[in-house]
Amino acid sequence: MMYRMTNLARIAGLGALVAFAACDVDKRDLLGPTTPVGGEIFRSYVALGNSITAGFQSNGINDSTQRQSYALLLARQMGTRYAYASLSMPGCTPPIANTQTGALVGGASAAPCSLRANASVTDILNNVAVPGARVLDPASRSTVASNALTTFILGGKTQVEKALDANPTFATVWIGNNDVLVAGLSGILVPTPALGQNGIISTQAQFQASYDSLISQLTAGAPGLKGVLIGVAQVANLPSLSAGALIAASPAIQAGLTAVAGTPVTVLPNCVGSTALINVPQLLGAIRAKTHPALVSCGSAAPIAPAPVGDIFVLDPAEQATLAAVINGYNAYIKGKADAIGFAYYDPNVLFAAKRASGEIPPFPNFASATATFGPLISLDGVHPSGAAHILIANEIIGVINAKYGTTLRPVQ
C-alpha cells in the first residue's frame, strides 16, 4: 500500500550507489537442486507486489518488518529459497515506534534511509515487491510511482524481469491497492492538486491493461508457472476510517480527539447518525498543523467553514459506494485472470471484513495506546498489516494453494 514518499524522494539520488553487478554464477546453483519439502511446484517461489508484500509496516520498512512478510512465511512452509533486499536498521524510512510521541525505530527524529544490508546483495531475489508500486509498475522500469526503493530493490529492472531471473515455478501477485488508497484516505476521489491530492484512481480499462501486461510478461517468461493472484483490499476496512455516527455518539471519543489535537475539537450535528467515514489520524494531523479547523464534519460545513472541510478526509456514502465498486471491478478482473491462466485467487477482503466486524480491527483508534493504536492486526500507520496479520494472511493463502493444487503445505504456527 501507499505511504508518504517525501523522504524517499529526497534520497532518490542515492540509487546509483546500489546498482548491483550481476553475479557470474549459475542460477541453478543459487536456487539449489533439492526438491522443496512442499513439492516440486515450489522449487522457485517469487512474490510480486507493493508495500504489504515487501514487509512495510508502521510507515517504514527494515529487515525486522521484512522478515514478517506473508511472502517469507509462505516460502518457509514451502521449504524453498527466499532472498530479499534486506534494508539495514533503522530502515528506509524507519517505522513509527510510538504514535503518541512520533518517535521512530532507532530513535531517529528525521527519516533517513538506510541502504541494503551487504549480506542481502544477490543477483536473484525471491521477493521483488516495491513499496508504493501501482498496477502499472511491475511491468515498467520507471513510472510516476517509482521511488528510491524501486532502485534499491530492483537495481534498474522491472519486478517481472527481476522475478524471472529466479526461473520461478510458483508466484504470488498482490498489486492494485495503491491505485485507490490515496483517494480513499484523502476522501477526494477526483485529483485536486490544489489540495495536495494527486492520487489517481485507475479506470477499469487502465487497470486491466496494466495487469494483463504484467501477467502476460510473467507467464511468457516462465512457462508452466503456477501461483496465486490476490485481490485489492477495500479501503473502508481500515481502522484509520471511523464512522461519523460513532464519533458523534461518544463523549469519550470526542474528549480523545481534543486531547490528541491539543485544542478543543467540535463535532458538527451532521455527524449524528451519519455513515460517512472519517480519516481520524490524518484529520487530527491537519488540525494540529492548523491546516484544518478544529472540527469534524460529515458533510458540507457551510456556513461554519468553507470547502473542502467536510469533504477532505471524509468518505461520504456515495464515495464509499464508488470506491467499493471500483475495487470490486478490479477484483472481478483479477479473479477472471486467475481462472484463465490456471492460478488460484485469494480475496483478502473476507478476512479484513470479518476482523473489522469482530473488533480486532477496531472501529476507532485507541489513542491511549502508543504501540497498539490500531489494534493487534494493523501496524502504527493505521494502514499496513502487522506481523500478526501477516500470519493470518499466509495461512489463508496456504489454504487456497492446497485447495487449488492438491499440495499439503502446513499452516504457520
Beta strands, then each sheet from edge to edge (+ up, - down):
strand 1: 45-49
strand 2: 170-174
strand 3: 226-230
strand 4: 241-243
strand 5: 266-267
strand 6: 277-279
strand 7: 295-296
strand 8: 314-315
strand 9: 344-346
sheet 1: 1+ 2+ 3+ 9+
sheet 2: 4+ 6- 8+
sheet 3: 5+ 7+
end
